[in-house]
């Protein structure tokens, strides 16, 4: 029981020591922005004709 407890505590202590590479942070931020812009543009391009069709069909 003591060995298991010490392993768990040493594992939990090691979690906080992991540091990400600063260049990886920049790439992650850039890819996140690109993905967000792509998703936004895709939703706009898909939703715009649908909303126009709904407006034409039910709006009179």
TORDODREN-315448 format. One record per residue: residue number from 1; residue in one letter; x, y, z of N, C-alpha, C in turn. Coordinates in steps of 0.1 Angstrom, whole numbers, plus 2048, in hexadecimal, padded with zeros to 3 digits. Each point is the difference from the previous one (the first is absolute). Layout:
<nodes>
NUM_a_X_Y_Z_X_Y_Z_X_Y_Z
...
</nodes>
This chain:
<nodes>
1_x_808_7F4_800_7F8_80C_800_809_80D_800
2_x_80B_7FF_807_808_80C_801_807_802_7F2
3_x_804_7F6_7FA_807_801_7F3_7F6_806_7F6
4_x_7F4_7FC_800_7F6_805_7F7_7FD_80F_802
5_x_800_803_80D_7FD_80E_804_80C_809_7FB
6_x_80C_7FB_802_80C_808_7FC_800_802_7F1
7_x_7FD_7F5_7F9_800_801_7F1_7F5_80A_7FB
8_x_7F5_800_807_7F5_809_7FC_804_80F_803
9_x_806_802_80B_805_80D_804_80B_805_7F7
10_x_809_7F8_7FC_80B_804_7F8_7FB_803_7F2
11_x_7F6_7F8_7FB_7FA_803_7F3_7F8_80D_800
12_x_7F9_803_80A_7F9_80D_801_809_80B_801
13_x_80C_7FF_807_809_80A_800_807_803_7F3
14_x_801_7F5_7F8_806_802_7F3_7F8_806_7F5
15_x_7F3_801_803_7F6_806_7F6_803_80F_7FF
16_x_802_806_80A_802_80F_800_80D_804_7FA
17_x_80A_7F7_7FE_80D_803_7FB_801_800_7F1
18_x_7F5_7FB_7F9_800_800_7F1_7FE_80E_7FB
19_x_80A_804_7F7_7FF_80D_7FA_7FF_7FE_7F1
20_x_7F8_808_7F9_7FF_7FF_7F2_80A_809_7FA
21_x_805_7FC_7F4_80A_808_7F9_7F9_80D_7FC
22_x_806_80C_801_7FA_80D_7FD_7FC_800_7F1
23_x_809_7FA_7F7_7FC_800_7F2_7F4_7F8_7FE
24_x_7FE_7F5_807_7F4_7F8_7FF_7F3_809_804
25_x_802_808_80A_7F5_809_804_7FC_809_7F5
26_x_80A_806_7F9_7FD_809_7F5_7F9_7F8_7F5
27_x_805_7F4_7FC_7F9_7F8_7F6_7F2_7FD_804
28_x_7FE_7FC_80D_7F3_7FC_804_7F6_80C_7FF
29_x_805_80C_804_7F8_80C_7FF_7FC_803_7F1
30_x_80A_7FF_7F8_7FE_803_7F1_7F6_7F6_7FA
31_x_802_7F3_803_7F7_7F6_7FB_7F2_802_805
32_x_7FF_804_80D_7F2_802_806_7F9_80B_7F9
33_x_807_80B_7FD_7FA_80C_7FA_7FC_7FC_7F1
34_x_809_7F9_7F9_7FD_7FB_7F3_7F3_7F7_800
35_x_800_7F7_809_7F4_7F7_801_7F3_808_803
36_x_801_80A_809_7F4_808_804_7FC_808_7F4
37_x_809_806_7F8_7FC_807_7F4_7FA_7F7_7F6
38_x_806_7F4_7FE_7FA_7F7_7F6_7F2_7FC_804
39_x_7FE_7FD_80C_7F3_7FB_805_7F6_80C_7FE
40_x_804_80C_804_7F7_80B_7FE_7FC_803_7F2
41_x_80A_800_7F7_7FD_802_7F2_7F7_7F5_7FA
42_x_803_7F3_804_7F8_7F5_7FB_7F2_801_805
43_x_7FE_804_80C_7F2_801_805_7F9_80C_7F9
44_x_807_80B_7FE_7FA_80B_7F9_7FC_7FC_7F1
45_x_809_7F9_7F9_7FD_7FD_7F3_7F5_7F5_7FE
46_x_7FE_7F8_80A_7F6_7F6_800_7F3_806_805
47_x_800_809_80A_7F4_805_806_7FA_80B_7F7
48_x_808_808_7F9_7FB_80B_7F9_7F6_7FC_7F5
49_x_803_7F6_7F7_7F5_7FC_7F7_7F4_7FA_806
50_x_802_7F9_80B_7F4_7FA_807_7F7_80A_805
51_x_806_80A_807_7F8_80B_805_7FA_808_7F5
52_x_807_802_7F5_7FA_808_7F5_7F4_7F8_7FA
53_x_801_7F2_7FF_7F6_7F8_7FB_7F3_800_809
54_x_803_800_80D_7F5_800_80A_7F9_80E_7FF
55_x_808_80A_7FF_7FA_80E_7FF_7F8_801_7F3
56_x_804_7FB_7F5_7F9_801_7F4_7F3_7F7_800
57_x_802_7F4_807_7F4_7F7_800_7F5_804_809
58_x_804_805_80C_7F6_803_80A_7FE_80F_803
59_x_809_808_7FA_800_80E_803_7F6_807_7F6
60_x_7FE_7FA_7F5_7F7_806_7F6_807_805_7F5
</nodes>
